Every structure is written in C-alpha cells, then in structure tokens.
Amino acid sequence: MGSDPQEPFSSKLRVPEALTFDDVLLRPAESRVEPDEADTSTRVSANVSLTVPVLSAAMDTVTESEMAIAMARQGGLGVLHRSMDAEAMVREIERVKRADELFIRREDVVTVGPEQTVGTVDETMERAGVSGAPVVDEDDRVLGIISGTDIRPYLGIGEGDPVREAMTDEVITARGDVSAREALELMYDHKIERAPIVDEDDRLTGLVTMQGILQRRAYDDAARDADGSLRAGVAVGPFETDRARAADEAGADVLFIDCAHAHNLNVIDSAREIRATVDADVVVGNVGTREAAEDVVDFADGLKVGIGPGSICTTRVVTGTGMPQITAIAEVADVAARHDVPVIADGGIRYSGDAIKAIAAGADAVMLGSYFAGTDEAPGRVITMNGKRYKQYRGMGSVGAMRSGGGERYLRDEENGENEGEAFVPEGVEAATPYKGSLESELHQLVGGMKAGMGYVGAGELPEFKTRSELVRVSSAGQQEGHPHDVVITDEAPNYSPNE
C-alpha cells in the first residue's frame, strides 16, 4: 500500500543560518555625533515611552518593587515577576506608584493623637521610618505636629508625657491645590521639613515633605505616567485574566504576558481576552519568528523576543528548540515595524555592545536579567564564595522557580496537574552571579556603551540609529580579535569581564 510522498528532509534546513550577538558587529560610519549627546528615548509599548531603552526581567531574583523603583527613576522600566500571589502583586505595584509621590496621601500619613504618650509616639515613628507626624483629633483636624527634636529628654519631656505637651501647635499647613514650587518655598520660608495638607475645615488630607520634593527633582529623566507616578511593568500569566485585571486596577502601566512560547494558539486567545479587558498596555511574549509576530501583532501593544537565549535558560538544550537572538529580533521586527508595534529583545545580552546590536537588528528596547541580578536592588542577599561576593540568580524555568509558580510560564503545572508526584522538567538552572553594587552604576555603563555605539554609527537618536546602522558578519577569528587577547588583564574594567 502506497504512502504520500514525504517532503525532502533537506528542505527543513533554514538558509542562511541564524545569528546571535557574537556573530555580528556594527559597521562604523561617518559621524558628527558625540556619545554624550545621543538620545536613547524609545517606546516599549504603544503608549509607554522611556528615556532609557532598558527593562529589568520579570524574574524572582531580579525584579521586585525596589528594583522597579530604581529602574523607573533612572528612566527605564522594571517588570515585577509573577511568583507572588495577587495581593502581594498589588502591594508591590502600589509601592512603585507611590514611591515618588509629591504629596503623601492621607491613608499613608502616620498620625498621632494628642493624648498618646511621647514614648509610644517615638516607637511608632521609628517603626514607620518617619521623623515627624501630624497630631490630629478624632475628627482628623490638625492640632499640631511633632518631630523627633520635640521629644528629647533634655527638653524636659519624659516618655510618659502626653503628646500635646511636646508638639508644636503653630502648624504651617497647605491646601490641596498647592504646587511643588509653592510647597518648597513655604517650607524654606518657615524652616520646616514637612507641611500637612488640609481642606477648608482644617481636616488632614495629606502631607508634603521637603525630602519628597527634592527627591523628585533628582530624577528629571524618570519614567513617569501622566500623574507623575513612576512607571511599573507587571508579568501575568496568559490565562490569568483576573490577575491581569487586578494589576490594571492597581495602576500597572504595562502588562507582560509571561510565557516562554507565546506562539501557542491557546496563549494567543487568552492574550487577546486580557487585552480586551484592561486599560494598561499589553506586551505579548516570548516570540522568536516572523510567523509568531504575524499572529499577535494585530492586537499586541508590544512584542517581546527571545526563545532560549538567557544565561540561565536551558530551553534549547532540553527541548532542542530555539532561535539565535539577532535573527529572532530581525524576523519579529520586520513584521512589527509595519504595524508600528515596539519590540523588546529579551535575553542573551552580556555587554553593552550586545544591547546596541539588538537595537540595530530592530528592537526598540532590551530586557536584562543576569546583568542586574547582582545589584543591590535585586532581591536576595549577598553571599561569599571563595572570597568573592555573589547574589543568587535563577531562571524561571529552574526547579526552585517552578516550585514557586514559575512552571506556568512554560505551560506546565506539574505540582498540581496530572503529573503530580513526578519530577519537574526544568528549562533553567539556579546559579550565582557576581555582586555588582548599585543599579545606577550598572545602567550608567550599559547606556554609556550603547550611546558610544550610536556615535560610531553617526546617529543621535534611536530611530535614526535603526535606519543608519548596518550589521556585518564576523568569523570566529574576528570574535577572538574583538576581545582583549595576548595579554594578562591586571585591572578589571567596570564594563567588561572575560568570564561573562
């Protein structure tokens, strides 16, 4: 009995072969652009722009609220991981959105009553991390203000004395429509550090502090929404519509469909449903081919690219599947550019040169995990091994992350599903990454290198860079030539490590 003729196996081989970062270099071009003058502003989704084209990955050893706050202050975007319950996620979003508020809301203001003891109030302020608090009556009318300087023993005030005997009762207040400049001038004129905000009946509605205003001024290039709050990105599962809705209501600016293989029709259907349910932008990922891009670009506000390029990802080894990152970016960007949809390159970036190569290949921004996992702002503690300091870093497909819920990213729920009791099939590892210090210093080196690359190409802005830049193929000898060679490095540079 005959059978249908089979397609030749040779037709399955893709030509030319797919390329990644080490396979290409930017071709230098005529330039008048100085790196310091380069503008790295970009879009990461339909309605969200950044001054720095960098995102921190949605991984439980990389991005929680502290990292997200630091990223937004520097002009980038932190994407909160999803290995937490919905209530914890909402709290993390709110921490980010309130971090740089000019005016502290009433519900967040620490207040005390006039009959409380000085000792109790001192403990309350210490726990809350504040140095002063408005004194209010039962109707929330402001009676005075008390600070740490008011309750020192040398002033004759004891811990058992009531607050009304220690507080300053001549309170300088402001109305709710006061501007930041007016509030700052008010505090300078009266030599105070905080001023309660009150309504027409002198009821407390909020608080403005000099520290808050000065801190806001320190981050002029921060990523902020229309209300001035820091931007926040949040990862949600492709089938977590309720979680997506909760993140949206909490104020998230961008929701990231967190799936290792978004070119799954069930994932796409769910992502469409989420997009129709929320007001926040929705970035769909991860994808790695033009076919995948074609299937989601009609509704997605952004596309995230990367099938297995991460330093702790074993997807390509375990599943035999993947797409080298430069080619993946280029294929997806060819489709996305026709629809004016931003592209985010996720994974595989070891150096600043890799990041700017990703932009040249068609990305609008880059997402990094291991690059930031060793910073102070990343979750986890610093450990010492063989005299060197490290921080924990693990893939969301590692066994540990899967036990915390990361397995759903790989469309598996092996603890509670039909495979209960069987071993996980991980697609990532747990590791340690060198301790690096502050996020600000790492971003400075990363973005500085990207700007230098723009200078070599002669492009002052990223859209122009994407048009002008050319990538050339390099041989293995060319790769070796590009790194320090035939020398012993005696002093490490802050932006290069031969072990990366």
N, C-alpha and C positions, 0 to 999 in steps of 0.2 A: 504494500500500500504506500503510495507516494506521500510526500510532505511538501509544505510550502517552501520555496527556496529561501535560504537564510541570507540576510544582509552580510556582506563580507566583514569579517572582524576588523580589517584594516580601516574601515570607514569610521570606526569608533575612536580612532586616534585624532585628537584635535591638532591642527597645524595652523599657525605656528604655536609652539609650546607656550604655556602660561608662565608669566614672570612675576617675581616679587621684588622687594626693595633692593637687595644686593645685586640684582641683575641689571639695574639701570642707574644712570646718572643724569642730572640736569646738564644740558648743553649751555655753556656760558654764552652770553650775548652782549652786544653793545649796551652800555648803561650810563645814566647820569643819576641813578638812584642810590642815595646813601642809606644803609640799613636802618639807621635811627629814624629815617623819615618814612619808612614803609608803614603802610596802614593795613593791619590784619583783620579789620572788621569783616564780618561774614554773617550769613544766615545758617541756622541749624534746623530750622523748620519754617513752615510757611509764614508764621507771624512772630518768630523769636530771632532776634539778632544779637550778636556778641561782638565785643571789641577784640577778643582773643579766640581764635578758632579751635579751642581745645575743650574736651569734656573728660571728666573722670568716670571710669567704668562703674556700672551698677553691680558691684561685687561686694560681698560682706566683709572683705578685708581691705576695701578701698574707700567706698563712699557711704558715709552716714552724714548726719546734719553738720558736723564740724567741718568735714571736707567740702560739703556742698556750699556752706557759707564762705569758706576761704576761696573756693573756685569762683563763685559769683563776684566776690569782692575784687578779684583780680581780672574780671572781665570774661571768664569762661563759664562753664556750667557743670555742676555736679549732678550725677544721676543716682538717686537713692536706690539701694538694692531692694529686693523683694523678699529676702529671707527674714521677714518680721511679720507679725500679724497686722491686720488693717488698722487697729487702734494705735499701735506703735508707729506705723507709717504716717498716720495723720499727725501725730505729735512731732515727728521728725520734719514733716513739711512745714508745720507751724513754726518750729524753731528757726527754720531758714527764712521764712517770710517775715518774721518779726525781728530778725537779728539786727537790722539796721534801721528800725523804725525811728523816725524823728520824735514822735510823740508816743509814749508808752500808754497803752490802753488801760482803762480803769480796772479791768479784771486782772491785769498783770502788775498793777501797782501794789507794793507792800504798804499797808497802812496799819496804824496802831490806834488804840483808844486812850483817852486822857487818864483813865483810872488804872491802866496797866502799870505794872512796876517797871522801873528802869532796867532791872536785871533781866526780866522777861523780854523786853523790847530789844535789849542788846543781843540776846541769844537769837531772837527772830531775825534781826538784820544780818547777823553773821551767817546764819543758815541760808538766807536768801542771797547773800553776796552783795548787799547794798550797804551804803554808808549813811543813809538817811531815809526818813519816811514821813509822809504827811500824817498829822494827827486829826482824826475825824470823829464826829459824834454819831449817834445812832441813825441820823438822817443823812449821813455822808457829807455833812457840811464841814469844811476845813476850819479847824480851830487853831492849828499851828503846825509846826514842822520840827522834827527832832533829828539830830545827826549825832555821829559818834563823838564829836567835840563837845556836845552838850552833856554827856553822861560820864565825864571823867571824875574820879574821886576827889581830885584836888580842887574841884569847883564846889565841893561841899555837898554833892549829890550822892546819895547812897543807893545801892541796888534795890532796896525796898521802898524807895520813894516813888510816888506816882509820876507819871509822865508829864502831867500838867505843870509840875513844879520845875521840870527841866527843859521843857520845849520852848522854842522861840514862837511867841504868839503874834508877832508882827510879820505876817506872811506876805510875801510878794507872789501874786498869782497872775495867771494869764488866761485869756479867753481861748476858745477852741479854734478861732479863725486866725490866731497869731502865726506869722510866718517864721521860718527858721532864723532869718536875719534879725527880725524883731525880738525873738526869744533870746538870741545870743546877746544882743545889745542890752536887753533887760537884765540879764544875769551879770554882764560886765558892769553895768551901772550900779547895781546893788551888791556886787561882790558875793554872789551866791552861785551854787553849783547846780541847783535844781529849782524848778518852779512848778507848783501844782496848776493844772488847767481846770478851771471851774466854769459852771454855767451861770446864768443870771441870778440864781438863788444860792450861789457860792457852794454848790454841791460838786464834789470831785468828779471829773470826767476823764482825767488822765494826768500825765506828768511829762515834763520836758527836762532833759538834763544837758548840761554843757558837754559832757563826755559824749553823749549820743550825737550831738550836732557836729562836734569836731571829728568824731569817728566817721561820720557820713562824708564830711569834706575830704577825708584822707583817701577815699576810694572814688575818685571822679569818673573812672572808666569802668566802674562795676556794672554787671549785668542786672538791670532793674526792669520791673514791669511799669505799667502806666501810672501806678500809685506810688512808685518809688521803692517798692519792696524788692528784695533780692530774688532773682530767678531761681526756680527749682525744677529739676527734672526727676521723674519717678519711673521706675521699671514696674510693669504689671504683666501678669501672665496673659496669654492670648485668650483664655477662657474665663478671665476674672472681671466680668463686667461690673459687678458690684464693687469690687476693689478699685477699679478704674473710676467709677462714679464718686467714690469716697475721696480719692486723691484729687479729683477735679474740684469737688466742693471744698476741699481744704486749701485750694489755691495753687496747685501744681500748674506750671506753665506748659510743660511738655510731658506727655506720657509716652514711654518707650515700650512697645510690645516686645517682651523679653523672651525670645525663642531662638534656639540655635539654628533652626531650619524653618524660616518663615515661608518658604515656598511649599507649604503644605496647605492643601485646599481647606481643611478644617480650620487651620490657623487664620487663613485669609478671610474666611467667612466671619470668624469671631472678631477679627480686627476691624472689619467693616462695621460690625454691630457696635463695637466700642466707639469707633469714630463718630457714628451717628448719635451716640448717647451723651458725649461730653463736649464741653466748650474748649478745653485745652487742645493744643496741637497733638497729633498722634504720629509718632515716628515708627515705622514698621521695620523689623529686622529679626534675625540677620538674613541677608540675601547675598548671593555671590555670582549671579548670572544675569544676562540681559533678559532671559525669559522670565525669571522671577520678578525683575523690575517691571516688565510689561504687565504682569498680573496684579500688581499692587499700586502702581503709580497713579492710577485714576482716582484713588481716594486718600492715599497717604500724604501727610504733611511733610514727610521726610523719609529717607531710606537709610538704613544702617547696613554696612557691608562688612562681611568677614565670616568665612567658613573655615575655622580651624587655624588661624594664624597666631593666636596668643601664645605667650611663652609658657603658660601652664596648661595649654589645651592639647589633648591627645586625640581629638576627633579624627584627624587624618590618618593616624596610625591605627586607631581602634576600628574605625569604620571603613577605611580606605577611600574616604570621600573628602573633597575639599577643592578650593580654588586658590592658587597663589594670589597674594593680595593686590599687587599692582594691576594684574589683568582683571581681577574681580571688580576693582574700583572703576576701571575704564569701561568695562561692559555695562555696569549699572549706570554710570554717569552718562553714557551715550543716550540711554533712554530717559533718565531723569532730567537732563538738560533740556530736552524737547518739551517737557511739561513744566519747566521752572520749579522743580522739586529739589531741595537740597539733599546732598549726600554726605553721610558721616562714615569715615573709614575707621573701623573698629578692630584693633589688634595688630600685632606684628611690628609695632614701632619701637625701635631700640634707641635711636638717636634723633636729634632734631632734623637731620638731613632726611631721614625716612618720612618724617611728618610733612616736610615741604614737597617731597616726591609724591606723597599721597594727594596733595592739593593739585600738583601738576597733572596727575593721572585723571583728575576730575572731581575729587572730593571737595566739599566746602568746609569741612572741619574734621578733626581727628579725635578719636576716643582712646584713652590710655588706661591701663590697669597697673602692670608691674612698675611702670615709670613713677607712679605716685604712691604705690603701696608702702614704700619705705619712708614716707614723710611723716612729720609729727601729727598731721591732721588725719591720717588714716587710722581706722580702728585697730586695736591691738596694742600690745606692749612691746617695748624694745627688749630683745634677748641678746645675750652674749655667747658666741660660739668661737672657740679657738682665738680668743682675744679680740674678735671683731663683733660689731653690733649689727643686728638684723631685726626685721619685723616679719611676722607671719604673712604669707600670701598664698592664696589657693584659688584654683579655678572653680567656677560654679558647677562644673561637672565632676568635681572631685568627690570622693566618698563623704568627707566631712560636710561639704556644702550640700550634697544630696540629702543627707540626714536632716539638714536644716531647712529643706524645702527646695533646694536648687535643682533637684532632679526634674521638676516640672518644666524647667527651661529646655530640657532635652526630650520633652513629651513623654516622660516616664514618671510614674508614681509608684515605685516598686515596694515601698514600705506598706502601703495601704491597698494596693491593687491586687490583681490576680497573681502577681509574682511575690506576694507576701511570704517572707521567710527565706527567699532566695537571695543570693548575693547581688549587690549593685553591679551594673555595667558602667563604670565611670568613663568619662571622656575628658578628665582633667586630673591634675595632681596637686598635692599640697607641698608647699615649699617655703623657703625663707628668702627674703630679698634684702640687700644691704640697706641699713639705716641711712637716710639722706638728709635729715634736717627739715627745714621748713618747706612748705609747698611753694611759697613765694619765690624762694631761691631756685627751685627746680623749674618753675614756669619761666623765670627770667632767662635761664639758659636755653630752654626749649624754644620759646618765642624768639629770643635773640638769634638763635641759629636759623630759624625759619625766615626772619627778616633779612639775614645775610644772604640766604638763598635767593630771595626776591631781588636783592641788589645785584647779584651775579647775572640774573636774567634781564634786569633792567625794567622791572615792573614795580610801581609804587603802591598798587592796590591788588588785592587778591583776584578780582575778576580779570584785571589786565594780565596778571601773572598766569592765570589758567589759559589765557589766549596765546600769550607770547612764549610760554615755556615749551621746550622740547626735551623728550627723554631719549637717551641713546643707550643701546645695549652694551654691556661690558662683559669681558671674558673673566674666567677665574683668575687669570693673571692680573687683569685690571682691578678686580676686587681686592686682591692682595696688595697691589700697588697703592690703593686708596687708604689703607690703614698704615699707621707707623710701622716701619719694617727695618730690619738690620740694625736695630738699636735696643738698648735696655732702658725702659722708661724709669726715670728716677723720681719725677714729681708728677702725680696724677692731676689731670685737668678736671675741672668740675663738670665738663660736658662730654667726657669720653672715658670709657673703661674698656680695656681689651677683653674683658670677660663677659661683656654684655652680648 
